[in-house]
Structure formats: C-alpha cells, structure tokens
Amino acid sequence: MTTFDANGITLKRVREYVWEIPQEDGMRTPARVLASKELLKEIEEDKTLEQIKNTTHLPGITNYAICMPDGHQGYGFPVGGVGALDAENGCISPGAVGYDINCGVRMMRTNLTYDDLKGHEEELVDSLFANIPSGLGGGGVVEAGVDTVDEILARGVDWALENDYAVEDDLLHCEDEGMRDGAAPEKISQKAKDRGKNQIGSLGSGNHFLEVQRVTDVFDDAVGEAFGLSEDQIVVLIHCGSRGLGHQTCNDYLRKIEQQHQGLLNQLPDKELAAAPAGSQLAEDYYGAMNAAINFAWVNRQLIMHRTRQVFERVFDRPWEDMEMDLLYDVAHNIAKKETHTVDGEERELYVHRKGATRAFPAGHPDVPKAYRDVGQPIIIPGSMGAGSYVLRGGENSMDLTFGSTAHGAGRLMSRTQAKNEYWGGDVQQQLEEQDQIYVKAQSGATVAEEAPGVYKDVDEVVRVSDELGIGDKVARTFPVCNIKG
C-alpha cells in the first residue's frame, strides 16, 4: 500500500510507518503521520488528519507538522502533534500547547518487589486515595498565598527543595532540573493564580492518575541498569499537570490573541490554533506565562510524590530513603520550548510545540541530565490502567525525524461520553481486580468508565512503531497494581 485515503485526505507512504500529506492549498509545509496501518485506521476515525493538516498553516512552521503514533483529535492541534515554528519569523500558539500546560508524567523507583507489595494492595490504594487530593476543584498538599504561588511560578522545584518537599536528587532527575528559565509570574492573571493556589499537590480529574506498578520486562539490560530498573520491581507513576492555573492561563491568552492578532487568526483554518507572532509583546508574555505554569506543574507533581513517599512509609513501616524511592525522571507533554535544531544544514531557534508528545533526546544531547547522557533521555509512556506502560529512551533518529519527540501515551479511541455509554465503572473496577489483580479507586464510577482499558489504543503497537522508527527505544514495560483517579 503506497497511499491511504481517509475523509478526503490522501496520505502517501514515504517509508515504513511514515505517511505524508503533500503540501497544497495554503499549507506552508507537508504534514507527516507516524503510524502503522492498524493505527492509521484508528486515526482516520476522528478529525486528527484534518487537524494536523490545518497545523501546517501556522506561520514559520518548519519541515513538516508531525502526528505521533498515539495521535487523536484535540482542540485545534491534534493530541500527539509536534510543530516546530521559527522563533524569529514564526509564531507561538497557546492552542498548540493546550489548556493543561505541562501535563506530564514522572516515575519514581523503589527497591520493593511485587512480593513485598502482595497483601498490602487494598491498604495502599485506600491510603493513597485518602492522602493525595484528587478530583475537580480545590484541595492540595499545601494551600498557598499569592506570594508563595509567585515563588513557585518563578522557581519551580527549587521552591519545593527549600521547603522540604524535595531532595537535591529530585531536581537532578527532572527535565530542566524542575525550573524553566524565563518564567514570568507577573504575566499570569490573578484569576489563574487564585484557581491554582489551593490545588498545589493534587491530581485533578479526567485521565490524570497515580499508579503503583511492577516492572514486568526489561528489554535493554544496559539502559535498564542505567535507569535503575529491574524485573519485578515496584515503581510509581504520576500523571497530572498545572490544574486550573494552566487552564486559565491558556484561556486568558487565547482571548488576548482574539483581541490583538485577529489578522493572523483570520489566516488560520481553525480558530483553535490561535497564535501570537514571534517577536510580538503578546508572544513574549505568553512564553513567560507558559514557563511559569510549567514550573507550577512540576511542583504539583513533586508534592504528590512527596505525599506518596509518606504513604509508603506508613504502609511499609520504614523511611522512604530505605525503600530507595528515588525519582527516575519527569517529562512534560504539553509545552512549547525554544530549542535549537538543524534545518537544511543550518541551526535555527524554534518554538517546538509538543501537545501530547514527549521530548525524546538521544544519548549525548547536552539537555539530557548528566545521569542519563550516555544512554539517552528517559521517556515514560503510560498505557491504560489495564494494559501497562513503557519506559523508553531517546532514539538516535528522533532529532532528524521528529525534532527530538515521540508519543506520550496510548491515545484515546473513544470520547468520554461514548465511554460512559459503553462501560459501567463498577463493572470495570471489579473486572480489573478479579482478572488482573489491579486495585482501582476513584472519585466516581463515571471516571472509571471514562478511563476503561477499552477506551484506549494498543499501547504495545504505539511503542512498537516508536521503537521501529528509532525515535524512542524500548527499555522496560510495567503493569498496574494500584491506581487512584480523580
């Protein structure tokens, strides 16, 4: 098969797992979809292809817009989308970052084995659910005043270190060491700060979760050893973002773009791709605000990890240090970062937008933490709560193919509304516990139904394509033991 037709869009096969929508009708570049035939058939079911094609209309877009193997329909810019826009002559798009700025995942290792955990599952899931705030609205590990929120926005995890919610090693194993340069708390509205001040250290709702997992497979022994992973080991995965603060910040800047840059907005085929021209005051303001929201999200995940360590201490009656509950890595999903990439033989500064996509820098890249620079950046790809997750490392081909990016998860197959029509939360919980010994606790049955395993694509296939393309190489696989949701 050399072409694939879907909803009036024809994709041409460039090579195995690489499909291209040729440049036409106002597109500034081609668009590329990285997928197997099986994943393509799922991608065509919604507006993903139309959205990735629309993305190529953004000023300054470079090489091509890219849709990852887990791609699915989002708001304007598809989830699983990557777009590198010239930082001098292009634009920055809040719509291409998304509402949950720095939604991301972090994985914490332990020296516990699955046998150590057996018999404690229900106590552990109950204690985690009781002690880690989740769900819509307020409630966090700390409730902060405006000055504290500003400090968190400016300093990120360095604030958590100073206030005994982190140790130095946590910063060394986080993307950007947990603090974005150029954060501008003053560019975030008071309304956004008010929404965030009572949510610091909370999961939120939707697809956000905390999951205790066991390592079932290590595919690369050398890299697995460098990551501190071994079979039967217990690890903890945390998935959440910047809560109401990030959502409000995105909304604020979308409204400002409508008011100040209507001319650019009118050039775009979808208003949800709203962007501010590079070099404009609004672009600078948004970049500063986004960096601050990124810091907020890193602190949010750090405080959840801190509380998780405390829960494990009580359940297993020993200090977390004795259980070696160390951060493996923290990666961001929804982000636009100024990065330097080689384009047509020249180095250019670009706003690399990754919406539902993960940075995947290879071994030797200077932005990979020193602990992993020899093997490549860790990549964490969550699956559904019934299918397990993966740890990868940045692949050798990622810089050439994807601006150093890969997938961020399994990717949804059906909407939340459809999921609630097809699944009953209580039945899903019971089935997971009885058939797979997975213990799930959530604020409501509807949340469980929305996140049922059948709602998601095959994470094994998503990761296989990433591995085959050499953008993210398989290192280890994990399987759920306990899961809490908002």
BELPEMO-V503901 format. One record per residue. N is the residue number from 0. RES is the residue in one small letter. SS is DSSP state (H for helix, E for strand, C for the rest). OMEGA is omega in whole degrees, -180 to 180 (999 if undefined). NEAR is the number of other ideal C-beta (glycine too) atoms within 8 Angstrom. Layout:
BEGIN
[[N,RES,SS,OMEGA,NEAR] [N,RES,SS,OMEGA,NEAR]]
END
This chain:
BEGIN
[[0,m,C,-178,5] [1,t,C,175,4] [2,t,E,178,8] [3,f,E,-178,11] [4,d,E,-179,7] [5,a,E,173,10] [6,n,C,177,6] [7,g,C,178,4] [8,i,E,179,10] [9,t,E,176,8] [10,l,E,178,14] [11,k,E,-179,10] [12,r,E,177,11] [13,v,E,173,7] [14,r,E,-177,5] [15,e,C,177,4] [16,y,C,178,11] [17,v,E,-178,12] [18,w,E,-175,14] [19,e,E,169,13] [20,i,E,-175,16] [21,p,C,-179,7] [22,q,C,179,7] [23,e,C,167,5] [24,d,C,175,3] [25,g,C,175,6] [26,m,C,180,12] [27,r,C,177,9] [28,t,C,167,11] [29,p,E,171,11] [30,a,E,179,15] [31,r,E,177,13] [32,v,E,180,16] [33,l,E,-173,16] [34,a,C,168,13] [35,s,C,179,10] [36,k,H,180,8] [37,e,H,-180,8] [38,l,H,177,13] [39,l,H,-179,14] [40,k,H,176,8] [41,e,H,180,10] [42,i,H,-177,15] [43,e,C,-176,11] [44,e,C,179,6] [45,d,C,-175,7] [46,k,C,-177,7] [47,t,H,-176,14] [48,l,H,177,15] [49,e,H,-178,9] [50,q,H,180,15] [51,i,H,175,17] [52,k,H,178,12] [53,n,H,-178,12] [54,t,H,-178,16] [55,t,C,177,16] [56,h,C,-179,12] [57,l,C,180,16] [58,p,C,176,12] [59,g,C,-180,11] [60,i,E,-168,16] [61,t,C,178,12] [62,n,C,177,6] [63,y,E,169,10] [64,a,E,-172,15] [65,i,E,173,16] [66,c,E,-178,17] [67,m,E,-177,17] [68,p,E,180,15] [69,d,E,-173,14] [70,g,E,172,16] [71,h,E,-173,14] [72,q,C,176,8] [73,g,C,174,12] [74,y,C,179,7] [75,g,C,179,12] [76,f,C,-175,16] [77,p,C,170,16] [78,v,E,-171,14] [79,g,E,-178,16] [80,g,E,175,21] [81,v,E,176,15] [82,g,E,180,14] [83,a,E,-174,13] [84,l,E,-177,18] [85,d,E,-175,13] [86,a,C,179,11] [87,e,C,-175,7] [88,n,C,-177,6] [89,g,C,-178,16] [90,c,E,171,14] [91,i,E,-170,14] [92,s,C,173,16] [93,p,H,178,14] [94,g,H,180,13] [95,a,H,172,16] [96,v,C,178,13] [97,g,C,-176,15] [98,y,C,-178,8] [99,d,C,-177,10] [100,i,C,-177,17] [101,n,C,159,16] [102,c,C,-176,15] [103,g,E,-179,14] [104,v,E,170,11] [105,r,E,178,15] [106,m,E,178,14] [107,m,E,177,14] [108,r,E,166,13] [109,t,E,172,12] [110,n,E,176,6] [111,l,E,173,9] [112,t,E,179,9] [113,y,H,178,9] [114,d,H,177,6] [115,d,H,-175,8] [116,l,H,-176,14] [117,k,C,-178,7] [118,g,C,180,4] [119,h,C,-170,9] [120,e,H,-176,12] [121,e,H,177,7] [122,e,H,-178,8] [123,l,H,-178,15] [124,v,H,178,15] [125,d,H,-178,9] [126,s,H,177,11] [127,l,H,-178,15] [128,f,H,-178,10] [129,a,H,-171,5] [130,n,H,180,8] [131,i,C,-177,15] [132,p,E,179,10] [133,s,C,179,13] [134,g,C,180,10] [135,l,C,172,5] [136,g,C,-171,4] [137,g,C,-180,5] [138,g,C,179,8] [139,g,C,177,13] [140,v,C,174,12] [141,v,E,171,8] [142,e,C,-167,6] [143,a,C,170,10] [144,g,C,-176,6] [145,v,H,-179,9] [146,d,H,179,6] [147,t,H,177,10] [148,v,H,179,16] [149,d,H,178,10] [150,e,H,179,9] [151,i,H,-180,14] [152,l,H,-177,14] [153,a,H,-168,10] [154,r,H,179,10] [155,g,C,-172,17] [156,v,H,174,17] [157,d,H,175,10] [158,w,H,180,11] [159,a,H,178,15] [160,l,H,-178,13] [161,e,H,-177,6] [162,n,C,172,6] [163,d,C,172,5] [164,y,C,-178,10] [165,a,C,170,12] [166,v,C,-175,5] [167,e,H,-178,7] [168,d,H,178,8] [169,d,H,-179,15] [170,l,H,-176,13] [171,l,H,-179,10] [172,h,C,177,12] [173,c,E,175,15] [174,e,H,-178,9] [175,d,H,-176,8] [176,e,H,173,9] [177,g,H,178,17] [178,m,C,177,13] [179,r,C,171,10] [180,d,C,176,6] [181,g,C,176,7] [182,a,C,-177,14] [183,a,C,-179,11] [184,p,H,-179,10] [185,e,H,179,4] [186,k,H,175,9] [187,i,C,-173,13] [188,s,C,177,8] [189,q,H,179,6] [190,k,H,178,8] [191,a,H,180,15] [192,k,H,178,14] [193,d,H,178,7] [194,r,H,-175,12] [195,g,H,-168,16] [196,k,C,178,13] [197,n,C,-177,9] [198,q,C,-175,16] [199,i,E,-175,17] [200,g,C,-180,14] [201,s,E,-177,15] [202,l,C,-170,16] [203,g,C,-174,13] [204,s,C,179,11] [205,g,C,-176,8] [206,n,C,179,6] [207,h,C,-173,13] [208,f,E,164,15] [209,l,E,-175,14] [210,e,E,170,15] [211,v,E,-173,14] [212,q,E,171,14] [213,r,E,178,13] [214,v,E,-179,15] [215,t,E,-177,9] [216,d,E,168,7] [217,v,E,-174,11] [218,f,C,-179,8] [219,d,C,-173,11] [220,d,H,-176,6] [221,a,H,180,7] [222,v,H,176,12] [223,g,H,178,13] [224,e,H,178,9] [225,a,H,178,10] [226,f,H,-179,15] [227,g,C,-178,8] [228,l,C,176,14] [229,s,C,-176,9] [230,e,C,178,7] [231,d,C,179,9] [232,q,E,175,13] [233,i,E,176,14] [234,v,E,179,15] [235,v,E,180,14] [236,l,E,180,15] [237,i,E,-178,15] [238,h,E,175,12] [239,c,E,-175,14] [240,g,C,-171,15] [241,s,C,173,16] [242,r,H,-175,15] [243,g,H,179,9] [244,l,H,179,16] [245,g,H,180,19] [246,h,H,-179,12] [247,q,H,180,13] [248,t,H,177,16] [249,c,H,-179,13] [250,n,H,180,9] [251,d,H,-175,12] [252,y,H,172,14] [253,l,H,179,11] [254,r,H,179,8] [255,k,H,178,10] [256,i,H,178,15] [257,e,H,-177,11] [258,q,H,-170,6] [259,q,H,-175,9] [260,h,C,-179,13] [261,q,H,-180,8] [262,g,H,177,6] [263,l,H,-180,13] [264,l,H,-179,12] [265,n,H,179,6] [266,q,H,-174,7] [267,l,C,-178,13] [268,p,C,-179,6] [269,d,C,-177,8] [270,k,H,-179,8] [271,e,H,174,8] [272,l,H,-174,16] [273,a,C,-175,14] [274,a,C,175,18] [275,a,E,-178,17] [276,p,E,177,11] [277,a,C,-180,15] [278,g,C,178,6] [279,s,C,179,10] [280,q,H,-178,5] [281,l,H,177,12] [282,a,H,179,13] [283,e,H,180,9] [284,d,H,-180,11] [285,y,H,-179,13] [286,y,H,177,13] [287,g,H,179,12] [288,a,H,179,14] [289,m,H,179,14] [290,n,H,177,13] [291,a,H,178,16] [292,a,H,175,17] [293,i,H,178,16] [294,n,H,179,18] [295,f,H,-178,19] [296,a,H,178,18] [297,w,H,177,16] [298,v,H,178,17] [299,n,H,-180,17] [300,r,H,179,13] [301,q,H,-180,14] [302,l,H,175,15] [303,i,H,178,16] [304,m,H,177,14] [305,h,H,180,13] [306,r,H,178,12] [307,t,H,176,15] [308,r,H,-180,11] [309,q,H,178,10] [310,v,H,179,13] [311,f,H,178,13] [312,e,H,-179,11] [313,r,H,-176,8] [314,v,H,-175,10] [315,f,H,171,10] [316,d,C,175,5] [317,r,C,180,6] [318,p,C,-179,6] [319,w,C,178,9] [320,e,C,179,6] [321,d,C,177,6] [322,m,C,178,12] [323,e,C,-179,8] [324,m,C,-174,12] [325,d,C,178,9] [326,l,E,172,13] [327,l,E,178,15] [328,y,E,175,15] [329,d,E,-180,13] [330,v,E,-179,14] [331,a,E,178,14] [332,h,C,-173,15] [333,n,C,-167,14] [334,i,E,170,12] [335,a,E,-174,12] [336,k,E,171,7] [337,k,E,179,8] [338,e,E,177,10] [339,t,E,180,6] [340,h,E,177,13] [341,t,E,180,7] [342,v,E,-179,10] [343,d,C,176,3] [344,g,C,-179,4] [345,e,E,176,6] [346,e,E,-179,7] [347,r,E,175,11] [348,e,E,-174,9] [349,l,E,165,16] [350,y,E,180,15] [351,v,E,179,15] [352,h,E,174,16] [353,r,E,180,17] [354,k,E,-173,16] [355,g,C,175,17] [356,a,E,-173,14] [357,t,E,172,15] [358,r,E,-173,12] [359,a,C,-176,16] [360,f,C,-176,12] [361,p,C,177,14] [362,a,C,178,11] [363,g,C,-179,6] [364,h,C,-175,13] [365,p,C,180,4] [366,d,C,174,5] [367,v,C,179,13] [368,p,C,-176,11] [369,k,H,-178,5] [370,a,H,-174,7] [371,y,H,-172,14] [372,r,C,-179,11] [373,d,C,-176,6] [374,v,C,-179,10] [375,g,C,-177,14] [376,q,C,172,16] [377,p,E,176,14] [378,i,E,-179,14] [379,i,E,-176,16] [380,i,E,179,19] [381,p,E,169,11] [382,g,C,177,11] [383,s,C,-177,11] [384,m,C,174,12] [385,g,C,-172,9] [386,a,C,-180,11] [387,g,C,-175,11] [388,s,E,-178,13] [389,y,E,165,14] [390,v,E,179,16] [391,l,E,170,18] [392,r,E,-178,17] [393,g,E,-175,19] [394,g,C,-177,17] [395,e,C,-176,6] [396,n,C,-171,9] [397,s,H,-177,18] [398,m,H,-179,12] [399,d,H,-172,4] [400,l,H,-166,11] [401,t,H,-175,14] [402,f,C,177,13] [403,g,C,-175,14] [404,s,E,169,15] [405,t,E,-176,17] [406,a,E,-179,15] [407,h,C,-178,13] [408,g,E,180,12] [409,a,C,-177,14] [410,g,C,-177,16] [411,r,E,173,10] [412,l,C,-177,10] [413,m,C,-179,7] [414,s,C,178,6] [415,r,H,179,7] [416,t,H,179,6] [417,q,H,-179,8] [418,a,H,-179,14] [419,k,H,176,10] [420,n,H,-174,5] [421,e,H,-176,9] [422,y,C,173,12] [423,w,C,-171,7] [424,g,H,-179,13] [425,g,H,179,8] [426,d,H,180,8] [427,v,H,179,14] [428,q,H,-178,12] [429,q,H,-179,8] [430,q,H,-180,8] [431,l,H,-179,15] [432,e,H,-175,11] [433,e,H,-175,5] [434,q,H,-173,5] [435,d,H,-178,8] [436,q,C,176,6] [437,i,C,-176,12] [438,y,E,-175,13] [439,v,E,175,15] [440,k,E,-176,11] [441,a,E,180,12] [442,q,C,-179,8] [443,s,C,175,7] [444,g,H,180,10] [445,a,H,179,8] [446,t,H,179,14] [447,v,H,179,16] [448,a,H,-180,14] [449,e,H,-176,12] [450,e,C,179,12] [451,a,C,-178,13] [452,p,H,-178,10] [453,g,H,180,7] [454,v,H,-172,12] [455,y,E,175,14] [456,k,C,180,13] [457,d,C,-177,9] [458,v,H,178,17] [459,d,H,-179,7] [460,e,H,177,12] [461,v,H,-178,17] [462,v,H,179,14] [463,r,H,180,9] [464,v,H,177,14] [465,s,H,-179,17] [466,d,H,-180,12] [467,e,H,180,8] [468,l,H,-179,12] [469,g,C,177,10] [470,i,C,175,14] [471,g,E,-172,17] [472,d,E,-180,12] [473,k,E,175,11] [474,v,E,-177,15] [475,a,E,177,14] [476,r,E,179,12] [477,t,E,179,14] [478,f,E,-175,9] [479,p,E,170,14] [480,v,E,178,14] [481,c,E,-178,14] [482,n,E,172,14] [483,i,E,-177,15] [484,k,E,177,15] [485,g,C,999,13]]
END
